[in-house]
Amino acid sequence: MKALIFTALALTLALPARAVDLGSMTGRWSTATTQRLMITFPAGTLTVQSGEGPDVVATLSVRCRHGGNRCLEEAKRIRLVTDLHNDTRTIRFEPDHWSGHGLQMELTVEIPAHLNLGTQMGAGELSVYDLTGEVELDLGAGQASLRLPDRAVHSVDAAVGIGDATLRRHGSSVPTHGFLSKELHWNEGPGASRVKVNVGVGDINLRLD
């Protein structure tokens, strides 16, 4: 297990009552023995995209929206923890939730396009770009946006408890089913990967290019 502890100059100071960027930290891990990446992210903005190199590169940025020392104390507790078990690397946070106080988290992860991806996210904005491996996303509340290569995808299964789901392929929309809740099932792609997205409350927007 390896933990990255969030530190920044701002964390040593008392914060004024205005928005403050506390800084960022970056971790890099080899994928030599990795087939799948699993990310558990409590809340905020999570972006996972195809990177240029062979490693997993994660950058976490932290901001106090309203300033204040309670947000500062919350930020001091943040740890990004990673484990490698068999062929799956996990990225998670300690503590696994926070009480708020205006704390805003943004996590950007670059991975090799072929790596399989899973996420468990509480709330916020989840975006996935240009991956060719298996994708399985779970978001409690918020918006999930995906843009994937059409050539890589075989099937899409998407479900929203309350909200909307859309899949566009070559400029055309794939039909969905439901009223308040929506389901979308499609399996006519030329590729091999399966895409599964589940959102409790919110929207799913998926595009195959």
C-alpha positions in Angstrom: 0.0 0.0 0.0 1.2 3.5 -0.9 -0.3 6.7 0.4 0.2 10.2 -1.0 -0.5 12.9 1.6 -1.9 16.1 0.3 0.4 19.0 1.2 0.6 22.6 0.1 1.9 25.9 1.4 -1.6 27.1 1.9 -2.2 24.3 4.5 0.2 25.9 6.9 -1.7 29.2 6.9 -5.0 30.5 8.3 -7.4 30.8 5.4 -9.4 34.0 4.6 -13.1 33.8 3.9 -12.7 33.6 0.2 -11.9 30.8 -2.4 -8.4 29.4 -2.0 -6.6 26.9 -4.2 -4.6 24.7 -1.9 -2.5 23.2 -4.7 -2.1 19.7 -6.2 -0.2 16.5 -6.0 0.6 13.9 -8.6 1.3 10.1 -8.4 2.6 7.8 -11.0 2.4 4.0 -11.1 3.6 1.3 -13.6 1.0 -0.8 -15.4 3.5 -3.6 -16.2 1.4 -6.1 -14.3 -1.9 -4.2 -14.3 -5.0 -5.2 -16.3 -7.6 -3.0 -14.5 -7.8 0.2 -12.6 -10.5 0.7 -9.9 -11.1 4.3 -8.6 -13.1 5.1 -5.5 -13.8 8.8 -5.3 -16.2 10.3 -2.7 -17.3 13.5 -4.4 -16.1 16.2 -6.8 -14.8 16.1 -10.4 -13.3 12.9 -11.8 -11.8 12.7 -15.3 -10.2 9.6 -16.7 -8.6 9.8 -20.1 -6.1 8.0 -22.4 -2.6 9.1 -21.6 0.5 9.3 -23.8 2.7 7.0 -21.7 2.5 3.4 -20.2 1.9 4.5 -16.6 -1.1 5.5 -14.5 -0.7 9.2 -13.7 -3.1 10.7 -11.1 -3.3 14.4 -10.3 -5.4 15.6 -7.4 -6.2 19.3 -7.0 -7.9 20.7 -3.9 -9.7 24.0 -3.4 -11.6 25.6 -0.5 -14.6 27.3 -2.1 -15.3 29.7 0.8 -11.9 29.6 2.5 -12.1 29.2 6.3 -10.1 27.1 8.7 -12.6 24.2 8.9 -12.0 23.5 5.2 -8.3 23.8 5.8 -8.4 21.2 8.6 -10.5 18.9 6.3 -7.9 19.2 3.5 -5.1 18.2 5.9 -6.6 14.8 6.4 -6.7 13.8 2.7 -4.7 10.8 1.6 -4.7 9.3 -1.8 -4.0 5.6 -1.3 -3.2 3.0 -4.0 -2.9 -0.8 -3.8 -2.0 -3.4 -6.4 -3.7 -6.8 -5.9 -3.3 -9.5 -8.6 -3.8 -7.5 -11.8 -6.0 -4.7 -10.4 -4.7 -1.4 -9.1 -7.0 0.6 -6.8 -7.0 4.3 -6.1 -9.0 5.4 -3.1 -9.1 8.1 -0.5 -8.7 8.2 3.3 -11.0 9.3 4.8 -13.6 7.9 2.4 -15.9 10.8 3.0 -15.8 14.3 4.3 -18.3 16.7 5.8 -17.9 19.5 3.3 -17.1 23.0 4.6 -16.6 24.1 0.9 -13.9 21.5 0.1 -13.7 20.8 -3.6 -11.7 17.9 -5.1 -10.7 17.4 -8.7 -9.0 14.2 -9.7 -7.6 13.7 -13.3 -6.2 10.2 -14.1 -4.4 9.4 -17.3 -4.1 5.7 -18.2 -3.1 3.5 -21.2 -6.1 3.4 -23.5 -6.4 -0.4 -23.3 -6.6 -0.6 -19.5 -9.9 -1.7 -18.1 -11.6 0.9 -15.8 -14.0 0.7 -12.9 -15.2 3.6 -10.7 -17.3 3.9 -7.6 -18.2 7.6 -7.0 -20.6 9.3 -4.6 -21.5 12.5 -6.3 -20.2 15.0 -8.9 -19.1 15.0 -12.5 -17.5 11.9 -14.0 -15.9 12.1 -17.4 -14.2 9.3 -19.4 -12.4 9.9 -22.7 -10.8 7.8 -25.4 -10.5 4.4 -23.7 -10.6 1.1 -25.6 -10.8 -1.3 -22.7 -13.8 -2.4 -20.5 -15.5 0.4 -18.7 -17.8 0.0 -15.6 -18.9 3.2 -13.9 -21.1 3.7 -10.8 -22.1 7.2 -9.8 -24.6 8.0 -7.0 -25.6 11.4 -8.1 -24.4 13.8 -10.9 -23.4 13.6 -14.5 -21.5 10.9 -16.3 -20.0 11.8 -19.7 -18.2 9.4 -21.9 -16.5 9.8 -25.3 -15.1 6.5 -26.6 -13.8 5.2 -30.0 -16.6 3.5 -31.8 -14.2 0.9 -33.2 -13.4 -0.4 -29.7 -17.0 -0.8 -28.3 -19.2 -3.9 -28.6 -22.0 -3.1 -26.1 -23.4 -0.4 -23.9 -25.7 -0.9 -20.9 -26.7 2.3 -19.1 -29.2 2.9 -16.3 -30.4 6.0 -14.4 -32.7 5.8 -11.4 -34.0 9.4 -11.9 -32.7 11.3 -14.9 -31.8 10.8 -18.5 -29.5 8.6 -20.6 -28.3 9.3 -24.2 -26.1 7.4 -26.6 -25.1 9.0 -29.8 -23.2 7.1 -32.5 -22.3 8.6 -35.9 -24.7 11.5 -35.2 -27.7 9.2 -34.5 -29.3 8.5 -31.1 -29.9 5.0 -29.7 -33.4 4.6 -28.2 -33.9 4.5 -24.4 -36.6 3.0 -22.3 -38.4 4.4 -19.3 -40.0 7.6 -17.9 -38.4 8.9 -14.7 -35.8 6.1 -14.8 -34.1 5.3 -18.1 -32.4 2.2 -19.4 -30.3 1.8 -22.6 -29.1 -1.5 -24.0 -27.1 -1.7 -27.3 -24.8 -4.5 -28.6 -24.1 -3.8 -32.2 -20.6 -2.4 -32.0 -17.6 -3.6 -34.1 -15.3 -3.8 -31.1 -14.8 -6.1 -28.1 -15.2 -3.8 -25.0 -18.3 -3.6 -22.9 -19.4 -0.4 -21.3 -21.6 -0.3 -18.2 -22.8 2.9 -16.6 -25.1 3.2 -13.6 -26.2 6.6 -12.1 -28.6 6.9 -9.2 -29.8 10.5 -9.8 -28.6 12.5 -12.8 -27.7 12.0 -16.4 -25.6 9.8 -18.7 -24.2 11.2 -21.9 -22.3 8.8 -24.1 -20.8 9.4 -27.5 -19.1 6.9 -29.8 -16.9 8.5 -32.5 
